[in-house]
Amino acid sequence: MSRWRFGFVVAIALIAGVALGATVLNDDAPRPGLSAAEDDAAADYDFVIPVGTGERIDAGERIDILPAKLQVSVGESIRITNDDSRGHVVGVFYVGAGETLTQSFTAPGVLTGECTVHSSGVFTLTVVEPNSS
């Protein structure tokens, strides 16, 4: 392997490690239970990352597709459809280009991590017991 290819592989590995390391769970809160939901089922919260979002971000535009903070109840689900040509990080979730993530929640807790589709750069998802706003 040439030095250039080796350096490229190392750089990609470092970037991936930083991206994964930027996803942080709040250690003071219980971790919510997660379960994959059926993509065809109705979601309680539905978000779409439109085509061209990455280019808009690159051009310096403020993007706020999801809120910086979202509170859901146990038993509810979110769906994030990424119609963009690049993957995006939303808290502890990664949604690849052209993919849809549908996630339901089985236990209360707090999930916090980087967010590439909110101008704050952070997304916090709080899962609460039903009727405990």
N, C-alpha and C positions, 0 to 999 in steps of 0.2 A: 504494500500500500504506500502510495507516495505521501510525502510530508503534508502536501496540501489536502489530500483526502483525509488523512489522519486528523489534521487540525480541524477540518470541517466536521468530522464525526464527533470530536471532542467538544466543539462549540455547540453543536446541536444537543448533545447530552447535557451540557451545562445549562443551556437555556431551558430544556425540559425539566431539569432538576429544580431550577429557580421557579418555574411556573407551578410545579407541583408543590414546592415548599411554600409558595405564597398562599396556598389554600390552608387556612388555619381554622381549626375547631376551637370554640371557646371552651377552655378546660374547666371553667367554673360552672358550666351548665351541663346537664345531662345531654348525651348525644341522642338526637331523635332517631327513631327507627325509620328505616327507609324500605320501600318495596317498589319494584318497578310496576308501573301501572300499564294497562293495555293502551297502546297508542290510539286506537280507534274510540276508546271510551271518552266521554265528556270529561274535561278537566275543570276544576273549580277556578283556576287561574291559567289563562292562556296568553302567551307572549310570542310574537313573531319578530325575528331579526331579519329585516328586509335585505334584498339584494343591494349591494353597493355600500353596506354599512362599513366595512373595512376601509374602503376608499374614502368615505366621509371622515372617518377617524384620522386617517393619514393626512387629510387636508386640514386637520385642526378643528373640525366641527365638534361641538359638544353633543354627545349622544346620551339620551336617557330613555332607553327602550324598556327597561325594568326599573322599578323603584329601588332606591338604595337599601330600603328596609321593607320586608314583607312579613306579615304575620299570617299564618295559616293554622288551622285546627287539625288535630289528629283525625285521620280518615279523609282529609282533603288531598287534592293532588294539583300539581302544576304541570303545564306542558310548555316547552320552549321549542319552537320550530325555527331552525336556522336556514333561511333561504340565501344567506350570503355565500360567497365563494371561499371564505376562510372560516376556520373554527373560532369559537369564542368561549371564554371562561365566564361562568356565572356562579359566583360563590364557590361551592365545593364541586360544582358540576362543570363538565366540558361538553360542549355541543359542537360536533364536527360540522364542516360545511355540508349542507344538504341533509343534515340529520335532524331528527326530532327526539327530544328527551321528554319522557312523561314519568313523573315521580310522585308516588303517594307516600304519606307519612303515618307511621304506626305508633310513635311515642313522642312525647314532648322533648324539646331541647332547642339549642341555638347553633346554627351553622353560619360561619362567617368566612369570607374569602374574597379574592380578587374578582373584579367584574370588568370585562372589557367593553360592555355595552351600557355603562352608566358613567357619567362624567366624574363622579367621586372616585371611581376605581375600586369600589368596595360594594359587596352585596351581603346583607345579613338577613337570614331567613330564621324566623322564630316560630317554632311549632308549639302550640299550646293545647291543653285539654279543651274539648268543646265547651263553649259558654264560659270561658275564663279570660275574657278580654282584659 
